[in-house]
């Protein structure tokens, strides 16, 4: 089978499409014929060797966590699913024609494979950080870097919970944020004053890692009400970095519920063939996303 792998840490150019041995489903797992694989910032952080503490790997290594496809092999003990079922979920080395999933669920009828591949990690992350930052219904949450996949999920889940969201993004994404129910403003010079003009901030999330931790603490008045998933230097400023995943099965179940109620939709900004994984990573690292980037097999 074809699989995207890398033999050394480095830039996007280290990703190579190669022939690899087929994986097989172990106990409590399924193997899928991958139709689409989500591209996440953690993928290129792993490729660069940034997060070896949370994601230890041996080289050469595959890449990718999220995928949607068709079950073609059931591991021992798996019930409620059959070969041929359309599913989406999280596993390892999903940038490939075949991948093993350790958490998965049936594909909602309203989603394409490409759309579904963009949900697992971002919904788990969004649910986790909303819980960790402790924002409650009736309060206001500031989201820095709000237009990407995690931001898109955070905005919609927060709205469903009765939380007001102020989102920062580039000028081209202001209408997009407003369409997701956020009070939107641009980043750049004067952004703190623009946020203050929109209302009091009870908690803040940094999703972009753009060096705004001090300002987020200033806006909330409490470093314990600020959380980042992107700034590795934040702990030096007393701000938590959230990098340990919670329950993916629970996140998938909540995603299906939100999708079925029409309360969550994460658009696919761009798709790429498997051979263009390096380009997908380069685009992801450049930022300015609106929704998700997905590899299509």
ABEGO torsion letter per residue (X at the ends): XBBBBBABBEBAAABBBBBBBBBBBBBGBBBBBBABBBBBAAAAAAAAGAAAAABBBBOBBBBEABBBEBBABBBBGBBGBBBGBBBBEBBBGABBABBBBABBBBBBAABBAAAAAAAAAAAAAAAAAAAAAGBBBGBBBBBBGAABAAAAAAAAAAAAAGBBBBBBBBAAAAAAAAAAGBBBBBBEBGAAAAAAAAEBBABBBBAAGAGAAAAAAAAAGBAAABBBAABAAAAAAGBBBBABBBBAAAAAAAAAAAAAAGABBBBBABBBBAAAAAAAAAAAAAEGBBEBBBBBX
